[in-house]
Amino acid sequence: DVLQERNTPFADGAVFVGQDVPIRLAAGASSTAKVRVKTAGTTGWTQAGLYRLGSQAPQDNGRWGGRILLGSSETIPPGGVKEFSFPITAPSAPGTYAFRWRMVREGVAWFGDLTPLVYVEVI
């Protein structure tokens, strides 16, 4: 029944909560980015469960880190908020670079909200 499927909660879900991203960096400079995401499905997130924050724009690029892991003993319960805080290093060539993320369950599927697209100016 299609109506029943629409009303059935998804096992994996994610809602974007907020982010702190530098919008200007010197070429090769390091900084810290923070992305906050809320679990919106029926399953808690763990590293062993293969939950990650994955890069977008384009998908799977390694420019800002590729995949950001949960802590090895960390569990984010349904309805919980996870703040991913991770180091980033600006590319060595000046320019404007996209910064965007989405949750992924490795080997299963991408899911939930995309973070808003931010352009980082590298000078």
N, CA, C and O atoms as a GROMACS GRO file, in nm:
protein
  492
    1ASP      N    1   0.085  -0.119   0.000
    1ASP     CA    2   0.000   0.000   0.000
    1ASP      C    3   0.089   0.124   0.000
    1ASP      O    4   0.172   0.141   0.089
    2VAL      N    5   0.071   0.211  -0.099
    2VAL     CA    6   0.157   0.328  -0.116
    2VAL      C    7   0.144   0.424   0.002
    2VAL      O    8   0.244   0.478   0.048
    3LEU      N    9   0.022   0.446   0.050
    3LEU     CA   10   0.002   0.536   0.163
    3LEU      C   11   0.077   0.486   0.286
    3LEU      O   12   0.139   0.565   0.357
    4GLN      N   13   0.071   0.358   0.312
    4GLN     CA   14   0.142   0.301   0.426
    4GLN      C   15   0.292   0.323   0.411
    4GLN      O   16   0.360   0.356   0.509
    5GLU      N   17   0.346   0.304   0.290
    5GLU     CA   18   0.490   0.325   0.269
    5GLU      C   19   0.529   0.468   0.298
    5GLU      O   20   0.634   0.492   0.357
    6ARG      N   21   0.447   0.564   0.259
    6ARG     CA   22   0.478   0.705   0.284
    6ARG      C   23   0.479   0.737   0.433
    6ARG      O   24   0.553   0.824   0.477
    7ASN      N   25   0.396   0.667   0.510
    7ASN     CA   26   0.386   0.695   0.653
    7ASN      C   27   0.482   0.612   0.737
    7ASN      O   28   0.490   0.631   0.858
    8THR      N   29   0.554   0.521   0.675
    8THR     CA   30   0.650   0.438   0.746
    8THR      C   31   0.781   0.515   0.761
    8THR      O   32   0.838   0.560   0.661
    9PRO      N   33   0.831   0.532   0.884
    9PRO     CA   34   0.957   0.604   0.901
    9PRO      C   35   1.073   0.528   0.837
    9PRO      O   36   1.077   0.405   0.838
   10PHE      N   37   1.166   0.603   0.783
   10PHE     CA   38   1.284   0.543   0.723
   10PHE      C   39   1.383   0.504   0.832
   10PHE      O   40   1.393   0.572   0.935
   11ALA      N   41   1.455   0.396   0.811
   11ALA     CA   42   1.558   0.356   0.906
   11ALA      C   43   1.666   0.463   0.916
   11ALA      O   44   1.714   0.495   1.025
   12ASP      N   45   1.706   0.520   0.801
   12ASP     CA   46   1.810   0.623   0.797
   12ASP      C   47   1.749   0.755   0.753
   12ASP      O   48   1.682   0.763   0.650
   13GLY      N   49   1.774   0.859   0.831
   13GLY     CA   50   1.729   0.993   0.796
   13GLY      C   51   1.821   1.093   0.862
   13GLY      O   52   1.880   1.065   0.966
   14ALA      N   53   1.834   1.210   0.801
   14ALA     CA   54   1.921   1.314   0.856
   14ALA      C   55   1.866   1.451   0.818
   14ALA      O   56   1.822   1.473   0.705
   15VAL      N   57   1.870   1.541   0.915
   15VAL     CA   58   1.826   1.678   0.894
   15VAL      C   59   1.943   1.771   0.924
   15VAL      O   60   2.006   1.761   1.030
   16PHE      N   61   1.973   1.860   0.831
   16PHE     CA   62   2.079   1.959   0.852
   16PHE      C   63   2.038   2.052   0.965
   16PHE      O   64   1.925   2.101   0.968
   17VAL      N   65   2.131   2.077   1.059
   17VAL     CA   66   2.105   2.166   1.173
   17VAL      C   67   2.186   2.295   1.160
   17VAL      O   68   2.131   2.403   1.184
   18GLY      N   69   2.313   2.287   1.123
   18GLY     CA   70   2.396   2.407   1.112
   18GLY      C   71   2.538   2.371   1.076
   18GLY      O   72   2.578   2.255   1.078
   19GLN      N   73   2.616   2.474   1.042
   19GLN     CA   74   2.757   2.452   1.010
   19GLN      C   75   2.836   2.580   1.032
   19GLN      O   76   2.784   2.691   1.022
   20ASP      N   77   2.962   2.562   1.062
   20ASP     CA   78   3.058   2.672   1.074
   20ASP      C   79   3.172   2.639   0.979
   20ASP      O   80   3.248   2.544   0.999
   21VAL      N   81   3.183   2.720   0.875
   21VAL     CA   82   3.281   2.695   0.769
   21VAL      C   83   3.351   2.827   0.736
   21VAL      O   84   3.284   2.927   0.713
   22PRO      N   85   3.483   2.828   0.734
   22PRO     CA   86   3.551   2.951   0.693
   22PRO      C   87   3.518   2.981   0.546
   22PRO      O   88   3.519   2.890   0.463
   23ILE      N   89   3.491   3.106   0.515
   23ILE     CA   90   3.458   3.139   0.376
   23ILE      C   91   3.578   3.194   0.299
   23ILE      O   92   3.570   3.217   0.178
   24ARG      N   93   3.689   3.216   0.370
   24ARG     CA   94   3.811   3.262   0.305
   24ARG      C   95   3.931   3.201   0.377
   24ARG      O   96   3.940   3.207   0.500
   25LEU      N   97   4.021   3.142   0.301
   25LEU     CA   98   4.143   3.082   0.355
   25LEU      C   99   4.259   3.114   0.263
   25LEU      O  100   4.241   3.128   0.142
   26ALA      N  101   4.376   3.126   0.319
   26ALA     CA  102   4.497   3.139   0.238
   26ALA      C  103   4.527   3.002   0.177
   26ALA      O  104   4.497   2.899   0.237
   27ALA      N  105   4.586   3.000   0.059
   27ALA     CA  106   4.622   2.875  -0.007
   27ALA      C  107   4.707   2.790   0.087
   27ALA      O  108   4.806   2.838   0.142
   28GLY      N  109   4.669   2.665   0.106
   28GLY     CA  110   4.743   2.572   0.190
   28GLY      C  111   4.719   2.587   0.340
   28GLY      O  112   4.773   2.510   0.419
   29ALA      N  113   4.638   2.685   0.380
   29ALA     CA  114   4.613   2.709   0.523
   29ALA      C  115   4.518   2.605   0.580
   29ALA      O  116   4.434   2.548   0.509
   30SER      N  117   4.533   2.580   0.709
   30SER     CA  118   4.446   2.485   0.778
   30SER      C  119   4.345   2.559   0.865
   30SER      O  120   4.370   2.670   0.911
   31SER      N  121   4.232   2.497   0.885
   31SER     CA  122   4.127   2.551   0.970
   31SER      C  123   4.042   2.434   1.020
   31SER      O  124   4.075   2.318   0.995
   32THR      N  125   3.934   2.465   1.090
   32THR     CA  126   3.841   2.363   1.138
   32THR      C  127   3.702   2.394   1.085
   32THR      O  128   3.659   2.510   1.088
   33ALA      N  129   3.633   2.292   1.038
   33ALA     CA  130   3.494   2.305   0.995
   33ALA      C  131   3.407   2.226   1.091
   33ALA      O  132   3.451   2.126   1.148
   34LYS      N  133   3.284   2.271   1.108
   34LYS     CA  134   3.188   2.201   1.193
   34LYS      C  135   3.057   2.188   1.116
   34LYS      O  136   3.007   2.285   1.060
   35VAL      N  137   3.003   2.066   1.114
   35VAL     CA  138   2.874   2.039   1.051
   35VAL      C  139   2.788   1.966   1.153
   35VAL      O  140   2.828   1.865   1.209
   36ARG      N  141   2.667   2.019   1.177
   36ARG     CA  142   2.575   1.959   1.273
   36ARG      C  143   2.456   1.898   1.200
   36ARG      O  144   2.391   1.964   1.119
   37VAL      N  145   2.429   1.771   1.231
   37VAL     CA  146   2.324   1.695   1.165
   37VAL      C  147   2.244   1.620   1.270
   37VAL      O  148   2.300   1.566   1.366
   38LYS      N  149   2.111   1.617   1.252
   38LYS     CA  150   2.021   1.547   1.345
   38LYS      C  151   1.974   1.417   1.282
   38LYS      O  152   1.937   1.414   1.164
   39THR      N  153   1.975   1.309   1.360
   39THR     CA  154   1.920   1.183   1.311
   39THR      C  155   1.769   1.198   1.299
   39THR      O  156   1.702   1.244   1.392
   40ALA      N  157   1.716   1.157   1.185
   40ALA     CA  158   1.572   1.171   1.160
   40ALA      C  159   1.510   1.038   1.120
   40ALA      O  160   1.398   1.034   1.070
   41GLY      N  161   1.582   0.930   1.140
   41GLY     CA  162   1.531   0.797   1.109
   41GLY      C  163   1.508   0.719   1.237
   41GLY      O  164   1.506   0.774   1.346
   42THR      N  165   1.491   0.591   1.222
   42THR     CA  166   1.464   0.504   1.337
   42THR      C  167   1.589   0.433   1.388
   42THR      O  168   1.582   0.360   1.486
   43THR      N  169   1.702   0.453   1.321
   43THR     CA  170   1.826   0.385   1.357
   43THR      C  171   1.926   0.486   1.413
   43THR      O  172   1.942   0.596   1.360
   44GLY      N  173   1.994   0.448   1.522
   44GLY     CA  174   2.102   0.530   1.574
   44GLY      C  175   2.226   0.514   1.486
   44GLY      O  176   2.241   0.415   1.415
   45TRP      N  177   2.314   0.612   1.493
   45TRP     CA  178   2.435   0.610   1.411
   45TRP      C  179   2.554   0.567   1.495
   45TRP      O  180   2.573   0.614   1.607
   46THR      N  181   2.635   0.478   1.440
   46THR     CA  182   2.761   0.437   1.501
   46THR      C  183   2.866   0.421   1.392
   46THR      O  184   2.832   0.406   1.274
   47GLN      N  185   2.992   0.424   1.432
   47GLN     CA  186   3.099   0.398   1.336
   47GLN      C  187   3.090   0.255   1.285
   47GLN      O  188   3.107   0.230   1.165
   48ALA      N  189   3.064   0.159   1.375
   48ALA     CA  190   3.054   0.018   1.336
   48ALA      C  191   2.937  -0.004   1.240
   48ALA      O  192   2.941  -0.096   1.158
   49GLY      N  193   2.832   0.080   1.249
   49GLY     CA  194   2.718   0.072   1.159
   49GLY      C  195   2.744   0.138   1.025
   49GLY      O  196   2.655   0.144   0.940
   50LEU      N  197   2.867   0.188   1.006
   50LEU     CA  198   2.914   0.247   0.880
   50LEU      C  199   2.851   0.382   0.847
   50LEU      O  200   2.838   0.417   0.730
   51TYR      N  201   2.812   0.459   0.950
   51TYR     CA  202   2.758   0.593   0.928
   51TYR      C  203   2.873   0.693   0.919
   51TYR      O  204   2.964   0.693   1.002
   52ARG      N  205   2.867   0.778   0.817
   52ARG     CA  206   2.972   0.876   0.791
   52ARG      C  207   2.910   1.006   0.740
   52ARG      O  208   2.798   1.007   0.690
   53LEU      N  209   2.986   1.114   0.752
   53LEU     CA  210   2.955   1.237   0.680
   53LEU      C  211   3.040   1.233   0.555
   53LEU      O  212   3.162   1.220   0.563
   54GLY      N  213   2.977   1.244   0.439
   54GLY     CA  214   3.049   1.230   0.313
   54GLY      C  215   3.046   1.356   0.229
   54GLY      O  216   2.948   1.430   0.229
   55SER      N  217   3.154   1.380   0.156
   55SER     CA  218   3.167   1.501   0.076
   55SER      C  219   3.078   1.497  -0.048
   55SER      O  220   3.050   1.392  -0.105
   56GLN      N  221   3.035   1.616  -0.088
   56GLN     CA  222   2.951   1.638  -0.206
   56GLN      C  223   3.012   1.754  -0.286
   56GLN      O  224   3.109   1.816  -0.243
   57ALA      N  225   2.954   1.782  -0.402
   57ALA     CA  226   2.988   1.899  -0.485
   57ALA      C  227   3.134   1.899  -0.531
   57ALA      O  228   3.207   1.993  -0.499
   58PRO      N  229   3.178   1.800  -0.605
   58PRO     CA  230   3.105   1.680  -0.648
   58PRO      C  231   3.112   1.570  -0.541
   58PRO      O  232   3.196   1.573  -0.450
   59GLN      N  233   3.022   1.473  -0.554
   59GLN     CA  234   3.015   1.363  -0.459
   59GLN      C  235   3.148   1.289  -0.452
   59GLN      O  236   3.212   1.264  -0.554
   60ASP      N  237   3.190   1.255  -0.331
   60ASP     CA  238   3.311   1.178  -0.302
   60ASP      C  239   3.441   1.250  -0.334
   60ASP      O  240   3.546   1.187  -0.347
   61ASN      N  241   3.436   1.383  -0.346
   61ASN     CA  242   3.563   1.454  -0.367
   61ASN      C  243   3.642   1.450  -0.237
   61ASN      O  244   3.584   1.442  -0.129
   62GLY      N  245   3.772   1.454  -0.246
   62GLY     CA  246   3.858   1.449  -0.128
   62GLY      C  247   3.913   1.585  -0.089
   62GLY      O  248   4.002   1.594  -0.005
   63ARG      N  249   3.860   1.690  -0.150
   63ARG     CA  250   3.915   1.824  -0.129
   63ARG      C  251   3.918   1.863   0.020
   63ARG      O  252   4.018   1.916   0.067
   64TRP      N  253   3.808   1.837   0.093
   64TRP     CA  254   3.801   1.879   0.233
   64TRP      C  255   3.802   1.761   0.329
   64TRP      O  256   3.789   1.781   0.450
   65GLY      N  257   3.818   1.640   0.278
   65GLY     CA  258   3.827   1.527   0.370
   65GLY      C  259   3.761   1.398   0.324
   65GLY      O  260   3.794   1.292   0.377
   66GLY      N  261   3.671   1.402   0.229
   66GLY     CA  262   3.611   1.278   0.179
   66GLY      C  263   3.506   1.218   0.270
   66GLY      O  264   3.387   1.235   0.245
   67ARG      N  265   3.547   1.148   0.374
   67ARG     CA  266   3.456   1.088   0.472
   67ARG      C  267   3.500   1.128   0.613
   67ARG      O  268   3.618   1.124   0.646
   68ILE      N  269   3.402   1.167   0.695
   68ILE     CA  270   3.430   1.203   0.833
   68ILE      C  271   3.360   1.099   0.921
   68ILE      O  272   3.239   1.081   0.911
   69LEU      N  273   3.436   1.033   1.005
   69LEU     CA  274   3.385   0.922   1.086
   69LEU      C  275   3.331   0.969   1.220
   69LEU      O  276   3.370   1.074   1.272
   70LEU      N  277   3.240   0.889   1.276
   70LEU     CA  278   3.199   0.905   1.415
   70LEU      C  279   3.312   0.850   1.503
   70LEU      O  280   3.397   0.776   1.454
   71GLY      N  281   3.313   0.886   1.629
   71GLY     CA  282   3.408   0.827   1.723
   71GLY      C  283   3.381   0.678   1.737
   71GLY      O  284   3.267   0.635   1.721
   72SER      N  285   3.483   0.598   1.766
   72SER     CA  286   3.470   0.452   1.768
   72SER      C  287   3.369   0.402   1.871
   72SER      O  288   3.308   0.297   1.850
   73SER      N  289   3.350   0.474   1.982
   73SER     CA  290   3.254   0.430   2.084
   73SER      C  291   3.130   0.519   2.088
   73SER      O  292   3.048   0.508   2.180
   74GLU      N  293   3.115   0.605   1.991
   74GLU     CA  294   3.005   0.702   1.989
   74GLU      C  295   2.877   0.642   1.930
   74GLU      O  296   2.881   0.568   1.832
   75THR      N  297   2.763   0.674   1.992
   75THR     CA  298   2.632   0.637   1.939
   75THR      C  299   2.544   0.762   1.938
   75THR      O  300   2.527   0.826   2.042
   76ILE      N  301   2.490   0.795   1.822
   76ILE     CA  302   2.398   0.908   1.810
   76ILE      C  303   2.258   0.847   1.799
   76ILE      O  304   2.226   0.787   1.696
   77PRO      N  305   2.174   0.862   1.902
   77PRO     CA  306   2.043   0.796   1.901
   77PRO      C  307   1.946   0.867   1.807
   77PRO      O  308   1.969   0.982   1.769
   78PRO      N  309   1.837   0.801   1.769
   78PRO     CA  310   1.734   0.868   1.689
   78PRO      C  311   1.691   0.998   1.758
   78PRO      O  312   1.661   0.999   1.877
   79GLY      N  313   1.688   1.106   1.681
   79GLY     CA  314   1.655   1.237   1.736
   79GLY      C  315   1.773   1.313   1.792
   79GLY      O  316   1.760   1.429   1.830
   80GLY      N  317   1.890   1.248   1.799
   80GLY     CA  318   2.010   1.312   1.851
   80GLY      C  319   2.079   1.397   1.747
   80GLY      O  320   2.057   1.380   1.627
   81VAL      N  321   2.162   1.489   1.792
   81VAL     CA  322   2.238   1.576   1.702
   81VAL      C  323   2.386   1.542   1.714
   81VAL      O  324   2.440   1.530   1.824
   82LYS      N  325   2.451   1.527   1.600
   82LYS     CA  326   2.595   1.502   1.594
   82LYS      C  327   2.663   1.625   1.536
   82LYS      O  328   2.624   1.673   1.429
   83GLU      N  329   2.764   1.675   1.606
   83GLU     CA  330   2.849   1.780   1.549
   83GLU      C  331   2.977   1.714   1.502
   83GLU      O  332   3.056   1.664   1.583
   84PHE      N  333   2.998   1.714   1.373
   84PHE     CA  334   3.123   1.668   1.315
   84PHE      C  335   3.216   1.789   1.312
   84PHE      O  336   3.186   1.889   1.247
   85SER      N  337   3.328   1.782   1.382
   85SER     CA  338   3.428   1.887   1.383
   85SER      C  339   3.555   1.826   1.326
   85SER      O  340   3.606   1.726   1.378
   86PHE      N  341   3.606   1.885   1.218
   86PHE     CA  342   3.718   1.822   1.150
   86PHE      C  343   3.810   1.926   1.086
   86PHE      O  344   3.767   2.034   1.046
   87PRO      N  345   3.939   1.890   1.078
   87PRO     CA  346   4.035   1.982   1.017
   87PRO      C  347   4.019   1.985   0.865
   87PRO      O  348   3.992   1.883   0.802
   88ILE      N  349   4.037   2.102   0.809
   88ILE     CA  350   4.039   2.116   0.662
   88ILE      C  351   4.165   2.192   0.623
   88ILE      O  352   4.217   2.274   0.700
   89THR      N  353   4.213   2.166   0.504
   89THR     CA  354   4.328   2.237   0.449
   89THR      C  355   4.290   2.290   0.312
   89THR      O  356   4.242   2.216   0.227
   90ALA      N  357   4.310   2.418   0.292
   90ALA     CA  358   4.276   2.481   0.164
   90ALA      C  359   4.364   2.426   0.052
   90ALA      O  360   4.481   2.395   0.074
   91PRO      N  361   4.307   2.414  -0.067
   91PRO     CA  362   4.390   2.375  -0.182
   91PRO      C  363   4.506   2.473  -0.200
   91PRO      O  364   4.501   2.586  -0.152
   92SER      N  365   4.609   2.430  -0.270
   92SER     CA  366   4.727   2.516  -0.289
   92SER      C  367   4.707   2.621  -0.397
   92SER      O  368   4.781   2.719  -0.402
   93ALA      N  369   4.609   2.601  -0.484
   93ALA     CA  370   4.583   2.698  -0.591
   93ALA      C  371   4.470   2.793  -0.551
   93ALA      O  372   4.365   2.748  -0.507
   94PRO      N  373   4.492   2.924  -0.565
   94PRO     CA  374   4.385   3.019  -0.537
   94PRO      C  375   4.263   2.990  -0.625
   94PRO      O  376   4.276   2.940  -0.737
   95GLY      N  377   4.145   3.023  -0.573
   95GLY     CA  378   4.021   3.002  -0.648
   95GLY      C  379   3.904   2.991  -0.552
   95GLY      O  380   3.917   3.018  -0.432
   96THR      N  381   3.791   2.952  -0.606
   96THR     CA  382   3.670   2.935  -0.526
   96THR      C  383   3.633   2.788  -0.529
   96THR      O  384   3.621   2.728  -0.637
   97TYR      N  385   3.615   2.728  -0.412
   97TYR     CA  386   3.594   2.584  -0.401
   97TYR      C  387   3.465   2.554  -0.323
   97TYR      O  388   3.438   2.613  -0.219
   98ALA      N  389   3.387   2.460  -0.376
   98ALA     CA  390   3.262   2.420  -0.313
   98ALA      C  391   3.288   2.338  -0.187
   98ALA      O  392   3.384   2.260  -0.180
   99PHE      N  393   3.201   2.357  -0.088
   99PHE     CA  394   3.206   2.284   0.039
   99PHE      C  395   3.063   2.239   0.066
   99PHE      O  396   2.976   2.322   0.093
  100ARG      N  397   3.038   2.106   0.060
  100ARG     CA  398   2.904   2.053   0.080
  100ARG      C  399   2.914   1.908   0.128
  100ARG      O  400   3.006   1.836   0.088
  101TRP      N  401   2.820   1.865   0.214
  101TRP     CA  402   2.824   1.733   0.276
  101TRP      C  403   2.686   1.671   0.281
  101TRP      O  404   2.585   1.739   0.265
  102ARG      N  405   2.684   1.539   0.303
  102ARG     CA  406   2.560   1.464   0.322
  102ARG      C  407   2.595   1.337   0.398
  102ARG      O  408   2.706   1.285   0.386
  103MET      N  409   2.499   1.286   0.474
  103MET     CA  410   2.522   1.160   0.546
  103MET      C  411   2.519   1.043   0.448
  103MET      O  412   2.448   1.045   0.347
  104VAL      N  413   2.599   0.941   0.481
  104VAL     CA  414   2.605   0.820   0.400
  104VAL      C  415   2.619   0.701   0.495
  104VAL      O  416   2.689   0.708   0.596
  105ARG      N  417   2.553   0.594   0.461
  105ARG     CA  418   2.578   0.467   0.527
  105ARG      C  419   2.660   0.388   0.426
  105ARG      O  420   2.608   0.341   0.325
  106GLU      N  421   2.788   0.374   0.456
  106GLU     CA  422   2.886   0.318   0.362
  106GLU      C  423   2.836   0.184   0.306
  106GLU      O  424   2.801   0.093   0.381
  107GLY      N  425   2.835   0.177   0.174
  107GLY     CA  426   2.794   0.055   0.106
  107GLY      C  427   2.644   0.033   0.099
  107GLY      O  428   2.598  -0.066   0.043
  108VAL      N  429   2.566   0.128   0.157
  108VAL     CA  430   2.420   0.115   0.157
  108VAL      C  431   2.357   0.227   0.075
  108VAL      O  432   2.300   0.201  -0.032
  109ALA      N  433   2.365   0.352   0.123
  109ALA     CA  434   2.303   0.463   0.051
  109ALA      C  435   2.341   0.597   0.113
  109ALA      O  436   2.374   0.605   0.232
  110TRP      N  437   2.336   0.701   0.032
  110TRP     CA  438   2.339   0.838   0.079
  110TRP      C  439   2.198   0.868   0.130
  110TRP      O  440   2.101   0.815   0.077
  111PHE      N  441   2.186   0.953   0.233
  111PHE     CA  442   2.053   0.983   0.285
  111PHE      C  443   2.049   1.120   0.352
  111PHE      O  444   2.151   1.176   0.390
  112GLY      N  445   1.927   1.172   0.365
  112GLY     CA  446   1.904   1.296   0.437
  112GLY      C  447   1.938   1.420   0.359
  112GLY      O  448   1.968   1.416   0.239
  113ASP      N  449   1.933   1.532   0.431
  113ASP     CA  450   1.957   1.664   0.372
  113ASP      C  451   2.101   1.680   0.326
  113ASP      O  452   2.194   1.629   0.388
  114LEU      N  453   2.118   1.750   0.217
  114LEU     CA  454   2.249   1.804   0.180
  114LEU      C  455   2.272   1.929   0.266
  114LEU      O  456   2.177   2.001   0.297
  115THR      N  457   2.395   1.954   0.305
  115THR     CA  458   2.424   2.080   0.373
  115THR      C  459   2.412   2.191   0.269
  115THR      O  460   2.428   2.165   0.149
  116PRO      N  461   2.385   2.315   0.311
  116PRO     CA  462   2.384   2.424   0.214
  116PRO      C  463   2.520   2.436   0.146
  116PRO      O  464   2.624   2.414   0.209
  117LEU      N  465   2.518   2.469   0.020
  117LEU     CA  466   2.642   2.485  -0.056
  117LEU      C  467   2.712   2.613  -0.013
  117LEU      O  468   2.654   2.722  -0.019
  118VAL      N  469   2.837   2.599   0.030
  118VAL     CA  470   2.920   2.712   0.068
  118VAL      C  471   3.038   2.717  -0.027
  118VAL      O  472   3.096   2.614  -0.062
  119TYR      N  473   3.074   2.837  -0.070
  119TYR     CA  474   3.194   2.852  -0.154
  119TYR      C  475   3.304   2.915  -0.068
  119TYR      O  476   3.287   3.023  -0.010
  120VAL      N  477   3.416   2.844  -0.061
  120VAL     CA  478   3.531   2.891   0.015
  120VAL      C  479   3.628   2.958  -0.082
  120VAL      O  480   3.673   2.896  -0.179
  121GLU      N  481   3.659   3.084  -0.055
  121GLU     CA  482   3.754   3.156  -0.139
  121GLU      C  483   3.895   3.129  -0.088
  121GLU      O  484   3.927   3.157   0.028
  122VAL      N  485   3.978   3.075  -0.176
  122VAL     CA  486   4.118   3.050  -0.142
  122VAL      C  487   4.202   3.157  -0.208
  122VAL      O  488   4.198   3.175  -0.330
  123ILE      N  489   4.278   3.230  -0.126
  123ILE     CA  490   4.355   3.344  -0.176
  123ILE      C  491   4.505   3.320  -0.166
  123ILE      O  492   4.584   3.406  -0.204
   0.00000   0.00000   0.00000
